[in-house]
Amino acid sequence: MRSNKSRVLLSGIPLAVVLATSMTASRAAPVLVSNFNPFATCAIGGPGTSYVNAEVEPWLATNPHNPSNLIGVWQQDRWDNGGAHGLAVSSSFDGGFTWGKPAKLPFSACAGGTAYERASDPWVSIGPDGTAYAVSISFNQSNNSNGVLASVSKDGGQTWAQPKTIIANNEPTLQFFNDKESVTANPIKAGVAYAVWDRLELPNGNPYANTHTAAFRGPSMFSRTIDGGTTWSPPSVIVSVPSRQQTIGNQIVVNSQDGTLYDFFDLISPPFSKAAGKVAFIKSTDDGATWTQPKVISGLQTVSVFDPNTGEAVRSGDIIPEPAIDPKTGQLYAVWQDSRFNGGLYDEIALSTSKDGGSTWSTPIRVNTPTGRPAFNPGINVNSSGTVAVTYYDFRNLADGNIATLPTDIWQTTSTDKGTTFANETHLAGAFDLKTAPNAEGFFVGDYQGLISIGSTFVPFFVQTNSGDLSNRTDVFAQP
């Protein structure tokens, strides 16, 4: 077992930031979730550097059948060149205050559920009957084999069935790589869930380490189960793109009132730069049988994230928009990283909302507190009373001239007027040194983080570093 490490506020914090931060609320200390490494003895998956005991990219779901039951998933033992030894899972049955011993999801050779050497992009969603659906991008580093796998749990996440293969692409020459999958359980139809992802086409080689914008083509793919995960429909293209275009970050939300499906994603087209992306969506009114053409919400004007003092890269969800839907009204929300509010100097958090099913969208607003520093990796959720919460990381506690550490904090801000204004900023965790994180194309805690609601209560699910501890760089926390 690995104990929680004490968090010490790092020195060199600007006085103005201290004064501003002192006026924000603070929640109780976060609860350590990743207190055990189920893959600690695994040595499969090289070549590359495996950051053993490093957890990244957490996601969280709540059980509509038993709202006190939460299931969290994450990457365990992240590699520097893509994926992890496996995906880990832990369950809570008291709303996130205590958690079970982390276990293996059956998505990699280290877990024994498949021959694929690595797993990535953990995701979980729970249906109205309590069936939990977990999915993975599983792949080999030694050759081109990769696929999207799914597994289900009927006992609140304590045990998981052998995985089903939604798609597998193991061709040795023309390379398809399935990337950035997610799964969404239908909130009103038991046994029904939807998986979406992008499928990159490259001429050869394992494309996991390639820049996403180097793909020759990357359409959005869709598969559905109507029998609780026993079978999945043959994958189909739901966003067709021409050569040298792709989507990424596909994620479905469902309108509980009329059953409409909305798939949100980043639509990337030439000229290639991360700032060339567009926040877009499609929708289906027949349970995924047919879909509209993509509708653009806004340009995605990210400039990526860097240490403001050294220029060192921070890998973030800069090309991954996050959607949410009000469960009672169907109002749609999308958040993403954007530099429009500061003249293109650094990323902050932008939000747009639609009250008419996506026909029109509000002008994007800045959600984060402006600090003159980057803010990144937004999470979003809408609770039962219509309050919108957004979580994010930022560098407000980094002092000018500090090149030794990268103090990072996690915040939550809320809106009680349907996304028109945000206030009531709450400090969740930090400051911790982001330079302790695994380096995977930059200091990395994940392309996304989890945020769910139980009634009117929000539960963030996130990673922070154990500052300076190179044997246990990161851990996963919940904040009930």
C-alpha positions in Angstrom: 0.0 0.0 0.0 1.1 3.5 -0.7 0.2 6.1 1.8 -0.9 9.6 0.9 1.9 12.1 0.7 1.5 15.4 2.5 0.9 18.4 0.3 3.0 21.5 1.1 2.3 24.8 -0.6 5.3 25.6 -2.7 7.3 28.8 -2.0 7.4 31.9 -4.2 3.7 32.6 -4.6 2.9 36.1 -5.7 1.2 38.2 -3.0 -1.6 39.3 -5.2 -2.5 35.7 -6.0 -2.4 34.8 -2.3 -4.8 37.6 -1.5 -7.2 36.7 -4.3 -7.0 33.0 -3.5 -7.8 33.7 0.2 -11.2 34.9 -0.9 -12.1 31.6 -2.5 -13.7 28.7 -0.6 -11.9 25.5 0.2 -13.4 22.0 0.4 -12.3 19.2 2.7 -9.1 17.4 1.9 -9.4 15.1 -1.1 -9.6 11.4 -0.6 -6.8 9.2 -1.9 -8.2 6.5 -4.3 -5.1 5.0 -6.0 -3.6 3.5 -2.8 -2.5 0.3 -4.5 -0.8 -0.6 -7.8 -2.3 -3.8 -9.3 0.2 -3.8 -12.1 3.4 -3.3 -10.0 5.0 -6.6 -11.1 4.2 -6.4 -14.8 7.1 -5.9 -17.2 5.2 -6.2 -20.5 5.0 -3.4 -23.1 8.4 -2.0 -24.0 10.4 -0.4 -25.4 10.0 3.0 -23.7 10.0 4.4 -20.2 7.3 3.1 -17.8 6.6 5.4 -14.9 5.7 2.7 -12.4 3.2 3.9 -9.8 2.2 6.8 -11.9 -1.6 7.2 -12.4 -3.0 9.6 -15.0 -6.2 10.4 -16.9 -9.0 9.6 -14.4 -12.7 9.3 -15.3 -15.6 8.8 -12.9 -19.3 7.6 -13.2 -22.1 7.5 -10.7 -24.7 4.7 -10.6 -28.3 6.0 -11.3 -29.6 2.8 -9.7 -27.6 3.5 -6.5 -26.2 7.1 -6.5 -23.8 6.3 -3.7 -22.0 3.8 -5.9 -19.2 5.5 -7.9 -16.8 3.8 -10.2 -13.4 5.5 -11.1 -10.9 4.4 -13.8 -7.5 5.6 -14.8 -4.2 4.7 -16.6 -1.8 2.8 -14.3 2.0 3.0 -14.9 2.0 5.4 -17.8 4.6 5.0 -20.6 6.4 8.0 -22.0 5.5 7.0 -25.6 1.9 6.1 -25.2 -0.5 4.1 -23.0 0.0 2.3 -19.8 0.6 -1.2 -18.3 -3.1 -1.2 -17.9 -6.3 0.5 -16.8 -7.2 0.3 -13.1 -10.6 0.6 -11.4 -11.9 1.3 -7.9 -15.4 1.5 -6.5 -17.1 3.5 -3.8 -20.4 2.7 -2.1 -20.7 5.8 0.1 -20.5 8.6 -2.4 -16.7 8.7 -2.7 -15.7 9.0 1.0 -14.1 5.5 1.0 -12.9 3.4 -1.9 -12.1 -0.3 -2.6 -8.7 -1.7 -3.4 -7.8 -0.7 -7.0 -8.1 -3.7 -9.4 -7.2 -4.5 -13.0 -9.6 -3.9 -15.9 -9.2 -6.7 -18.5 -7.8 -4.5 -21.3 -4.0 -5.4 -21.5 -1.7 -8.3 -21.2 -0.7 -7.2 -17.8 -4.3 -7.7 -16.7 -4.6 -11.1 -18.4 -7.8 -10.2 -20.4 -6.2 -9.8 -23.8 -2.8 -10.1 -25.6 -2.5 -6.3 -26.3 0.6 -5.0 -24.6 -0.8 -1.6 -23.5 -4.0 0.2 -22.7 -5.1 3.8 -22.7 -7.9 6.3 -22.6 -10.0 4.9 -19.7 -13.7 5.6 -19.7 -16.7 4.3 -17.7 -20.5 5.0 -17.7 -23.3 3.4 -15.8 -26.9 2.7 -17.0 -30.2 3.0 -15.2 -30.1 -0.7 -14.2 -26.7 -0.4 -12.6 -24.8 -2.0 -15.5 -21.4 -0.4 -15.8 -19.6 -0.1 -19.1 -15.8 0.4 -19.4 -13.9 0.8 -22.6 -10.2 1.0 -23.6 -7.9 1.7 -26.5 -5.7 -1.4 -26.4 -2.6 -1.7 -28.6 0.8 -3.1 -29.1 4.1 -1.1 -29.0 5.9 -3.9 -30.8 3.7 -4.0 -33.9 0.6 -2.3 -35.4 -2.1 -4.3 -33.6 -4.8 -2.2 -31.8 -8.5 -2.1 -31.0 -11.4 -0.8 -28.9 -12.4 -3.2 -26.1 -15.4 -3.1 -23.7 -16.2 -4.8 -20.5 -19.2 -4.7 -18.1 -19.8 -5.0 -14.4 -23.0 -5.9 -12.7 -21.9 -5.5 -9.1 -21.0 -1.8 -8.9 -17.5 -2.2 -10.4 -16.2 -4.9 -8.1 -15.8 -7.5 -10.9 -15.7 -7.2 -14.6 -16.5 -9.6 -17.5 -14.0 -10.7 -20.1 -13.7 -8.0 -22.7 -15.6 -7.8 -25.9 -13.8 -6.5 -29.0 -15.7 -3.6 -30.6 -13.1 -3.2 -33.4 -9.7 -4.6 -34.0 -7.2 -3.4 -36.6 -4.1 -5.6 -36.8 -3.0 -5.1 -40.4 0.7 -5.1 -40.9 0.9 -2.6 -43.7 -1.9 0.0 -44.1 -2.3 1.2 -40.5 -5.5 2.0 -38.8 -5.3 3.3 -35.3 -8.4 3.6 -33.1 -8.0 6.5 -30.7 -9.7 8.5 -27.9 -12.8 6.3 -27.4 -15.6 7.0 -24.9 -18.7 5.2 -23.8 -22.1 6.6 -22.7 -24.8 4.5 -21.1 -28.3 5.6 -22.2 -29.8 7.2 -19.0 -33.4 6.0 -19.7 -32.9 2.7 -21.6 -31.4 -0.2 -19.6 -28.9 -2.3 -21.4 -28.2 0.4 -24.1 -24.8 2.1 -24.4 -22.8 3.9 -27.1 -19.1 3.8 -27.9 -17.5 6.5 -30.2 -13.9 7.1 -31.2 -11.8 8.4 -34.1 -10.0 5.9 -36.5 -6.8 7.3 -37.8 -5.5 6.1 -41.2 -1.7 6.3 -41.7 0.5 4.6 -44.3 2.5 2.5 -41.9 3.9 2.2 -38.4 2.3 2.5 -35.0 0.7 6.0 -35.1 0.3 6.4 -31.4 3.4 8.6 -31.1 2.4 10.6 -34.2 0.9 14.1 -34.0 -2.8 13.7 -34.5 -2.8 16.3 -37.3 -0.5 14.1 -39.3 -3.2 11.5 -39.9 -4.2 11.0 -43.5 -7.9 10.7 -42.4 -9.7 10.3 -39.1 -13.5 9.7 -39.2 -15.7 9.3 -36.2 -16.8 5.8 -35.5 -19.9 4.5 -33.6 -21.0 1.2 -32.1 -24.0 0.4 -29.8 -25.0 -2.4 -27.5 -28.7 -3.1 -26.7 -28.1 -6.2 -24.6 -26.1 -4.8 -21.7 -22.7 -5.3 -23.4 -23.1 -8.9 -24.5 -22.8 -7.8 -28.1 -21.9 -4.6 -29.9 -23.0 -3.5 -33.4 -20.6 -3.5 -36.3 -18.7 -0.2 -36.2 -20.0 2.5 -38.5 -18.7 5.9 -39.7 -20.8 8.8 -38.3 -18.6 11.7 -39.3 -17.0 11.2 -42.7 -14.0 13.4 -43.4 -11.9 13.9 -46.6 -8.2 13.2 -46.8 -6.0 15.2 -44.3 -8.9 15.8 -41.9 -10.0 14.1 -38.7 -12.0 14.3 -35.6 -10.8 13.6 -32.0 -12.3 13.6 -28.5 -15.7 12.1 -29.5 -18.1 12.0 -26.6 -21.9 11.4 -26.5 -24.4 13.0 -24.1 -28.1 12.0 -24.1 -31.2 14.1 -23.7 -33.2 12.2 -21.0 -36.4 13.9 -22.1 -36.6 12.9 -25.8 -33.7 10.4 -26.3 -31.7 12.6 -28.7 -28.0 11.7 -28.9 -25.3 14.4 -29.3 -21.7 13.5 -30.2 -19.2 16.3 -29.5 -15.7 16.4 -30.9 -12.8 18.5 -32.2 -12.9 18.8 -36.0 -9.4 19.2 -37.4 -8.6 20.4 -40.9 -5.7 22.1 -42.7 -3.8 24.3 -42.3 -2.5 22.1 -39.5 -2.1 23.7 -36.1 -3.9 23.0 -32.8 -5.6 26.4 -33.1 -7.1 25.2 -36.4 -9.5 22.9 -34.6 -13.3 23.5 -34.3 -15.6 22.5 -31.5 -18.4 20.6 -33.3 -21.2 18.1 -32.8 -23.6 15.9 -34.6 -27.0 14.6 -33.3 -29.2 11.6 -33.8 -32.9 11.3 -33.0 -33.2 7.6 -33.9 -30.8 6.1 -31.3 -27.8 6.3 -33.5 -29.2 4.9 -36.8 -28.7 8.2 -38.6 -26.8 11.4 -37.8 -26.8 15.0 -38.9 -23.9 16.7 -40.6 -21.3 18.3 -38.3 -22.3 21.7 -36.9 -19.5 24.0 -35.7 -20.0 25.6 -32.3 -16.8 27.7 -32.3 -13.1 27.8 -33.3 -10.9 26.0 -30.8 -8.1 28.6 -30.4 -5.6 26.6 -28.2 -1.9 27.5 -28.2 -1.2 24.4 -25.9 0.2 24.7 -22.4 3.8 25.4 -21.3 5.6 26.3 -18.2 5.4 30.1 -18.3 9.0 30.5 -16.9 10.9 27.8 -18.8 8.8 27.0 -21.9 8.8 23.3 -21.0 5.8 21.5 -22.5 2.8 20.5 -20.5 0.6 17.9 -22.2 -3.1 18.7 -21.6 -6.5 18.2 -23.2 -5.9 21.1 -25.5 -7.7 19.5 -28.4 -10.4 17.8 -26.4 -13.7 19.6 -25.8 -15.8 18.4 -22.9 -19.7 18.4 -23.2 -22.5 18.3 -20.6 -26.3 18.3 -20.6 -28.8 19.4 -18.1 -30.6 16.2 -17.2 -34.0 18.0 -16.7 -34.0 20.7 -19.4 -31.7 19.3 -22.1 -29.6 22.5 -22.2 -26.2 21.7 -23.7 -22.8 22.9 -22.6 -19.3 22.6 -24.1 -16.0 23.7 -22.5 -12.5 23.7 -24.0 -9.1 25.3 -23.8 -8.8 28.6 -25.7 -6.5 31.6 -25.9 -9.0 34.1 -27.3 -9.4 36.0 -24.0 -5.7 37.1 -23.8 -4.7 37.7 -27.4 -3.4 34.2 -28.1 -0.8 34.2 -25.3 -1.9 31.2 -23.3 -4.8 28.8 -22.8 -7.8 29.5 -20.6 -11.2 27.8 -20.3 -14.0 28.7 -22.7 -17.7 27.8 -22.5 -20.6 28.0 -24.8 -24.2 26.8 -24.2 -27.3 26.0 -26.3 -30.9 26.1 -25.0 -32.5 24.9 -28.3 -31.0 21.5 -28.9 -27.8 22.8 -30.6 -29.5 25.1 -33.2 -27.8 28.2 -31.7 -24.9 28.6 -29.3 -23.9 31.5 -27.0 -20.8 33.5 -27.6 -17.9 31.7 -25.7 -17.1 33.2 -22.3 -14.1 32.7 -20.0 -14.9 30.4 -17.1 -11.7 30.4 -15.1 -10.5 33.2 -12.9 -8.1 35.3 -15.0 -4.6 35.1 -13.4 -2.2 35.9 -16.2 -1.3 32.2 -16.3 -2.6 29.1 -18.3 -5.7 27.2 -17.2 -6.3 23.8 -18.6 -8.0 20.3 -18.6 -11.6 21.5 -17.9 -14.2 19.1 -16.6 -17.9 19.9 -16.6 -21.2 18.6 -15.1 -24.7 19.8 -14.5 -26.4 18.8 -11.2 -30.1 18.0 -10.5 -30.9 21.7 -9.7 -29.3 23.0 -13.0 -26.1 24.3 -11.4 -23.1 24.0 -13.8 -19.7 23.2 -12.4 -16.4 23.4 -14.2 -13.1 22.1 -12.8 -9.6 23.0 -14.1 -5.9 23.2 -13.3 -4.0 26.5 -13.3 -0.5 28.0 -12.6 -1.6 31.1 -10.6 0.8 30.1 -7.7 3.9 30.1 -10.0 6.1 33.0 -9.1 8.1 34.9 -11.7 11.6 33.5 -11.9 10.8 30.1 -10.4 12.3 27.6 -12.8 12.8 24.7 -10.3 9.2 23.8 -9.8 5.8 24.2 -11.5 3.2 24.9 -8.7 -0.2 23.7 -9.9 -3.6 23.9 -8.3 -7.1 22.5 -9.1 -10.2 24.6 -8.9 -14.0 24.4 -9.3 -16.2 27.2 -10.3 -20.0 27.1 -10.6 -22.9 28.9 -12.4 -26.4 29.1 -11.0 -27.7 31.1 -14.1 -27.4 28.4 -16.7 -23.9 29.3 -17.8 -24.3 33.0 -18.1 -21.8 33.8 -15.3 -19.5 31.8 -13.1 -18.5 32.5 -9.5 -18.0 30.8 -6.2 -14.6 29.5 -7.0 -13.5 26.6 -4.8 -9.9 25.4 -4.2 -9.8 21.7 -4.6 -6.2 20.7 -4.3 -2.6 22.0 -4.6 -0.2 23.5 -5.0 1.8 20.5 -6.2 4.8 20.4 -8.5 3.6 19.4 -12.0 7.3 18.7 -12.9 7.0 15.5 -10.9 4.4 14.1 -13.3 5.3 11.6 -16.0 6.7 13.1 -19.1 4.7 12.0 -22.1 5.1 14.7 -24.8 5.2 17.1 -21.8 4.4 16.9 -18.1 1.2 14.8 -18.1 -1.6 14.1 -15.7 -4.1 13.2 -18.4 -6.0 14.7 -21.3 -9.1 14.8 -19.1 -10.4 14.5 -15.6 -13.7 13.3 -14.0 -16.5 15.3 -12.5 -19.9 13.9 -11.6 -22.9 15.0 -9.6 -25.0 13.2 -6.9 -28.2 15.2 -6.6 -26.9 18.7 -6.0 -23.4 17.6 -4.9 -20.5 17.6 -7.3 -17.7 15.1 -6.9 -14.4 15.9 -8.8 -12.0 13.1 -9.6 -8.5 14.1 -10.5 -4.8 13.5 -10.5 -2.2 15.5 -8.6 1.5 14.8 -8.2 3.4 13.7 -5.1 5.8 16.6 -5.4 9.4 15.4 -5.7 8.6 11.7 -5.2 10.0 10.0 -8.3 9.0 6.5 -7.2 5.3 7.5 -6.8 4.9 10.5 -9.1 1.1 10.8 -9.1 -2.1 9.6 -7.4 -5.8 9.8 -8.1 -8.1 11.6 -5.7 -11.9 12.1 -5.2 -13.4 15.1 -3.5 -16.9 14.2 -2.2 
